[in-house]
Structure formats: structure tokens, C-alpha cells
Amino acid sequence: MRVAEADILIVPGWSDSGPEHWQTRWQAKLSTARRVTQRDYEKPIRAEWEETIAQEVLASARPAVIVAHSLGVIAALHAAQRVGDKIAGAFLVAPPSEAVIRELPLVDSAFLPIPRAKL
């Protein structure tokens, strides 16, 4: 599959991805890429993040490819349980462990457990 044949969904993690982050650079370089923008990157709520990702997947005109980082990986895995049949591929980078998520007081504990099902 070529980039032009897919909607590339950039899914940042906790605290978003700044201007020099690799996700931001990929978004600028890939013509069919768009960022999945969350309401709050500092106090993430699983239901909100999951819904936002699912809606972006469903709104894709072409097969969706998710490029997720950090907590965005976990949110994308939760969303995939609902819309996985619309996801053509995923590039999942540096998901936090369950122990790390438990240690972050501003992160919704509903992100746990981490889904383990195949995409």
C-alpha cells in the first residue's frame, strides 16, 4: 500500500507531540496524514481518546493506518476493539507499561488493562 492510498492517522500520546517530534515531522511530510487531536493531552480520559480515534477512523475516506506513540498506542488499541475492521495497518511506538500508567496520577486508570488482541 502506498501512502496516497491510505489515510495516515497520527495519534500522539500524553502531552501531545511538539514541533520537533518525529510524529509532527511525519505529518508534515506525508500528504495523506492528519493528527488525531484530543481535547486534553495533560489529563487524558480513555473514553474521550478512544471515541476521538474511532471517529477519525470512521471518517477516513481511504483505509486507515494508525501511527501512534506512547499513551496514544494504548488509546488506539482500545479504539481498535470497536473499529478494527476499518484499520488497514498500524505503526505503534513506545507504549507505556501498565506500571508506568499506574504511576501517572493525571492519566485515567481506565486505560488499563492494555488490550492484547491482534489488530
CYANA upper distance limits for C-alpha pairs under 8 A (distance plus 0.5 A):
  1 MET  CA      5 GLU  CA      6.86
  1 MET  CA      6 ALA  CA      8.00
  2 ARG  CA      6 ALA  CA      7.52
  3 VAL  CA      7 ASP  CA      8.16
  3 VAL  CA      8 ILE  CA      8.06
  3 VAL  CA     30 LEU  CA      7.67
  3 VAL  CA     31 SER  CA      8.17
  3 VAL  CA     32 THR  CA      7.27
  4 ALA  CA     31 SER  CA      7.66
  4 ALA  CA     32 THR  CA      6.68
  5 GLU  CA     62 ARG  CA      6.92
  5 GLU  CA     63 PRO  CA      7.77
  6 ALA  CA     32 THR  CA      7.35
  6 ALA  CA     62 ARG  CA      5.54
  6 ALA  CA     63 PRO  CA      5.46
  6 ALA  CA     64 ALA  CA      6.22
  6 ALA  CA     65 VAL  CA      6.99
  7 ASP  CA     32 THR  CA      5.90
  7 ASP  CA     33 ALA  CA      6.57
  7 ASP  CA     34 ARG  CA      8.21
  7 ASP  CA     60 SER  CA      6.62
  7 ASP  CA     61 ALA  CA      7.65
  7 ASP  CA     62 ARG  CA      6.02
  7 ASP  CA     63 PRO  CA      6.54
  7 ASP  CA     64 ALA  CA      5.33
  7 ASP  CA     65 VAL  CA      6.60
  8 ILE  CA     30 LEU  CA      8.43
  8 ILE  CA     32 THR  CA      6.35
  8 ILE  CA     33 ALA  CA      4.82
  8 ILE  CA     34 ARG  CA      6.84
  8 ILE  CA     64 ALA  CA      6.52
  8 ILE  CA     65 VAL  CA      5.39
  8 ILE  CA     66 ILE  CA      6.47
  8 ILE  CA     67 VAL  CA      7.46
  9 LEU  CA     33 ALA  CA      6.33
  9 LEU  CA     34 ARG  CA      5.90
  9 LEU  CA     35 ARG  CA      6.35
  9 LEU  CA     36 VAL  CA      6.80
  9 LEU  CA     56 GLU  CA      8.20
  9 LEU  CA     57 VAL  CA      8.30
  9 LEU  CA     64 ALA  CA      7.34
  9 LEU  CA     65 VAL  CA      6.52
  9 LEU  CA     66 ILE  CA      5.30
  9 LEU  CA     67 VAL  CA      6.43
 10 ILE  CA     23 GLN  CA      7.20
 10 ILE  CA     27 GLN  CA      7.47
 10 ILE  CA     33 ALA  CA      7.27
 10 ILE  CA     34 ARG  CA      6.42
 10 ILE  CA     35 ARG  CA      5.03
 10 ILE  CA     36 VAL  CA      6.35
 10 ILE  CA     66 ILE  CA      6.72
 10 ILE  CA     67 VAL  CA      5.40
 10 ILE  CA     68 ALA  CA      6.54
 11 VAL  CA     35 ARG  CA      6.73
 11 VAL  CA     36 VAL  CA      5.87
 11 VAL  CA     37 THR  CA      8.21
 11 VAL  CA     53 ILE  CA      8.35
 11 VAL  CA     66 ILE  CA      7.44
 11 VAL  CA     67 VAL  CA      6.39
 11 VAL  CA     68 ALA  CA      4.95
 11 VAL  CA     69 HIS  CA      6.98
 11 VAL  CA     72 GLY  CA      5.88
 11 VAL  CA     73 VAL  CA      8.00
 11 VAL  CA     76 ALA  CA      8.15
 12 PRO  CA     16 ASP  CA      5.65
 12 PRO  CA     17 SER  CA      6.24
 12 PRO  CA     23 GLN  CA      7.88
 12 PRO  CA     35 ARG  CA      8.30
 12 PRO  CA     36 VAL  CA      7.99
 12 PRO  CA     68 ALA  CA      6.39
 12 PRO  CA     69 HIS  CA      5.88
 12 PRO  CA     70 SER  CA      7.57
 12 PRO  CA     71 LEU  CA      7.98
 12 PRO  CA     72 GLY  CA      5.71
 13 GLY  CA     17 SER  CA      7.69
 13 GLY  CA     41 TYR  CA      7.85
 13 GLY  CA     68 ALA  CA      7.85
 13 GLY  CA     69 HIS  CA      5.92
 13 GLY  CA     70 SER  CA      5.23
 13 GLY  CA     71 LEU  CA      4.85
 13 GLY  CA     72 GLY  CA      4.65
 13 GLY  CA     73 VAL  CA      7.80
 14 TRP  CA     41 TYR  CA      5.83
 14 TRP  CA     42 GLU  CA      6.71
 14 TRP  CA     44 PRO  CA      7.62
 14 TRP  CA     70 SER  CA      7.35
 14 TRP  CA     71 LEU  CA      6.15
 14 TRP  CA     72 GLY  CA      7.69
 15 SER  CA     41 TYR  CA      5.28
 15 SER  CA     42 GLU  CA      5.82
 16 ASP  CA     41 TYR  CA      6.28
 17 SER  CA     21 HIS  CA      6.06
 17 SER  CA     23 GLN  CA      7.17
 17 SER  CA     24 THR  CA      7.04
 18 GLY  CA     24 THR  CA      7.35
 19 PRO  CA     24 THR  CA      6.36
 19 PRO  CA     25 ARG  CA      7.99
 20 GLU  CA     24 THR  CA      7.16
 20 GLU  CA     25 ARG  CA      7.36
 21 HIS  CA     25 ARG  CA      7.03
 22 TRP  CA     26 TRP  CA      6.60
 23 GLN  CA     27 GLN  CA      6.60
 23 GLN  CA     67 VAL  CA      8.41
 24 THR  CA     28 ALA  CA      6.85
 25 ARG  CA     29 LYS  CA      6.78
 26 TRP  CA     30 LEU  CA      6.39
 26 TRP  CA     33 ALA  CA      8.34
 27 GLN  CA     31 SER  CA      8.19
 27 GLN  CA     33 ALA  CA      5.77
 27 GLN  CA     34 ARG  CA      6.76
 27 GLN  CA     35 ARG  CA      7.66
 28 ALA  CA     33 ALA  CA      8.24
 36 VAL  CA     52 THR  CA      7.72
 36 VAL  CA     53 ILE  CA      7.00
 36 VAL  CA     56 GLU  CA      7.44
 37 THR  CA     52 THR  CA      8.20
 38 GLN  CA     48 GLU  CA      8.26
 38 GLN  CA     49 TRP  CA      6.78
 38 GLN  CA     52 THR  CA      7.38
 39 ARG  CA     48 GLU  CA      8.44
 40 ASP  CA     44 PRO  CA      6.33
 42 GLU  CA    106 LEU  CA      7.57
 42 GLU  CA    107 VAL  CA      8.38
 43 LYS  CA    106 LEU  CA      5.51
 43 LYS  CA    107 VAL  CA      6.16
 43 LYS  CA    108 ASP  CA      7.90
 44 PRO  CA     48 GLU  CA      8.29
 44 PRO  CA     49 TRP  CA      7.57
 44 PRO  CA    106 LEU  CA      7.66
 44 PRO  CA    107 VAL  CA      5.92
 44 PRO  CA    108 ASP  CA      6.61
 45 ILE  CA     49 TRP  CA      6.74
 45 ILE  CA    107 VAL  CA      7.40
 45 ILE  CA    108 ASP  CA      5.68
 45 ILE  CA    110 ALA  CA      8.22
 45 ILE  CA    111 PHE  CA      8.44
 46 ARG  CA     50 GLU  CA      6.34
 46 ARG  CA     75 ALA  CA      7.11
 46 ARG  CA    108 ASP  CA      6.75
 46 ARG  CA    110 ALA  CA      6.48
 46 ARG  CA    111 PHE  CA      5.97
 47 ALA  CA     51 GLU  CA      6.54
 48 GLU  CA     52 THR  CA      6.62
 49 TRP  CA     53 ILE  CA      6.76
 49 TRP  CA     75 ALA  CA      6.63
 50 GLU  CA     54 ALA  CA      6.59
 50 GLU  CA     75 ALA  CA      5.94
 50 GLU  CA     76 ALA  CA      7.16
 50 GLU  CA     78 HIS  CA      6.69
 50 GLU  CA     79 ALA  CA      5.38
 51 GLU  CA     55 GLN  CA      6.54
 51 GLU  CA     79 ALA  CA      7.44
 52 THR  CA     56 GLU  CA      6.79
 53 ILE  CA     57 VAL  CA      6.73
 53 ILE  CA     75 ALA  CA      8.24
 53 ILE  CA     76 ALA  CA      7.10
 53 ILE  CA     79 ALA  CA      6.82
 54 ALA  CA     58 LEU  CA      6.69
 54 ALA  CA     79 ALA  CA      5.91
 54 ALA  CA     80 ALA  CA      7.94
 54 ALA  CA     82 ARG  CA      7.79
 54 ALA  CA     83 VAL  CA      6.73
 55 GLN  CA     59 ALA  CA      6.54
 56 GLU  CA     60 SER  CA      6.82
 57 VAL  CA     64 ALA  CA      6.53
 57 VAL  CA     83 VAL  CA      7.73
 57 VAL  CA     86 LYS  CA      7.26
 57 VAL  CA     87 ILE  CA      7.63
 58 LEU  CA     83 VAL  CA      7.94
 58 LEU  CA     86 LYS  CA      7.63
 60 SER  CA     64 ALA  CA      6.78
 63 PRO  CA     86 LYS  CA      7.04
 63 PRO  CA     87 ILE  CA      6.83
 63 PRO  CA     88 ALA  CA      6.05
 64 ALA  CA     86 LYS  CA      7.00
 64 ALA  CA     87 ILE  CA      5.38
 64 ALA  CA     88 ALA  CA      6.01
 64 ALA  CA     89 GLY  CA      7.48
 65 VAL  CA     87 ILE  CA      6.48
 65 VAL  CA     88 ALA  CA      6.07
 65 VAL  CA     89 GLY  CA      5.19
 65 VAL  CA     90 ALA  CA      5.81
 65 VAL  CA     91 PHE  CA      8.24
 66 ILE  CA     76 ALA  CA      8.22
 66 ILE  CA     87 ILE  CA      7.92
 66 ILE  CA     89 GLY  CA      6.93
 66 ILE  CA     90 ALA  CA      5.06
 66 ILE  CA     91 PHE  CA      6.68
 66 ILE  CA     92 LEU  CA      8.26
 67 VAL  CA     90 ALA  CA      6.33
 67 VAL  CA     91 PHE  CA      5.25
 67 VAL  CA     92 LEU  CA      6.56
 67 VAL  CA     93 VAL  CA      8.42
 68 ALA  CA     72 GLY  CA      5.76
 68 ALA  CA     73 VAL  CA      5.42
 68 ALA  CA     76 ALA  CA      7.66
 68 ALA  CA     90 ALA  CA      8.13
 68 ALA  CA     91 PHE  CA      6.82
 68 ALA  CA     92 LEU  CA      5.53
 68 ALA  CA     93 VAL  CA      6.69
 69 HIS  CA     73 VAL  CA      5.91
 69 HIS  CA     92 LEU  CA      6.61
 69 HIS  CA     93 VAL  CA      5.31
 69 HIS  CA     94 ALA  CA      6.47
 69 HIS  CA     95 PRO  CA      6.98
 70 SER  CA     74 ILE  CA      7.95
 70 SER  CA     93 VAL  CA      6.98
 70 SER  CA     94 ALA  CA      5.68
 70 SER  CA     95 PRO  CA      4.84
 70 SER  CA     96 PRO  CA      6.32
 71 LEU  CA     75 ALA  CA      6.87
 71 LEU  CA     95 PRO  CA      6.48
 71 LEU  CA     96 PRO  CA      6.86
 72 GLY  CA     76 ALA  CA      6.44
 72 GLY  CA     95 PRO  CA      8.19
 73 VAL  CA     77 LEU  CA      6.71
 73 VAL  CA     92 LEU  CA      6.31
 73 VAL  CA     93 VAL  CA      7.56
 73 VAL  CA     94 ALA  CA      8.33
 73 VAL  CA     95 PRO  CA      6.14
 74 ILE  CA     78 HIS  CA      6.90
 74 ILE  CA     95 PRO  CA      7.13
 74 ILE  CA    111 PHE  CA      7.38
 74 ILE  CA    114 ILE  CA      6.79
 74 ILE  CA    115 PRO  CA      7.99
 75 ALA  CA     79 ALA  CA      6.76
 75 ALA  CA    111 PHE  CA      7.53
 76 ALA  CA     80 ALA  CA      6.49
 77 LEU  CA     81 GLN  CA      7.21
 77 LEU  CA    114 ILE  CA      8.20
 77 LEU  CA    115 PRO  CA      6.56
 77 LEU  CA    119 LEU  CA      8.42
 78 HIS  CA     82 ARG  CA      8.04
 78 HIS  CA    114 ILE  CA      8.30
 78 HIS  CA    115 PRO  CA      6.85
 79 ALA  CA     83 VAL  CA      6.81
 79 ALA  CA     84 GLY  CA      7.97
 80 ALA  CA     84 GLY  CA      4.66
 80 ALA  CA     85 ASP  CA      8.42
 80 ALA  CA     87 ILE  CA      7.99
 80 ALA  CA    119 LEU  CA      7.39
 83 VAL  CA     87 ILE  CA      7.52
 84 GLY  CA    119 LEU  CA      6.74
 87 ILE  CA    119 LEU  CA      8.44
 89 GLY  CA    119 LEU  CA      8.49
 96 PRO  CA    100 VAL  CA      6.52
 96 PRO  CA    101 ILE  CA      7.08
 97 SER  CA    101 ILE  CA      6.91
 98 GLU  CA    102 ARG  CA      6.72
 98 GLU  CA    112 LEU  CA      7.34
 98 GLU  CA    113 PRO  CA      7.73
 98 GLU  CA    114 ILE  CA      7.69
 99 ALA  CA    103 GLU  CA      6.96
100 VAL  CA    104 LEU  CA      7.16
101 ILE  CA    107 VAL  CA      7.31
101 ILE  CA    109 SER  CA      7.91
101 ILE  CA    111 PHE  CA      8.48
101 ILE  CA    112 LEU  CA      8.43
102 ARG  CA    107 VAL  CA      8.47
102 ARG  CA    109 SER  CA      7.32
107 VAL  CA    111 PHE  CA      8.46
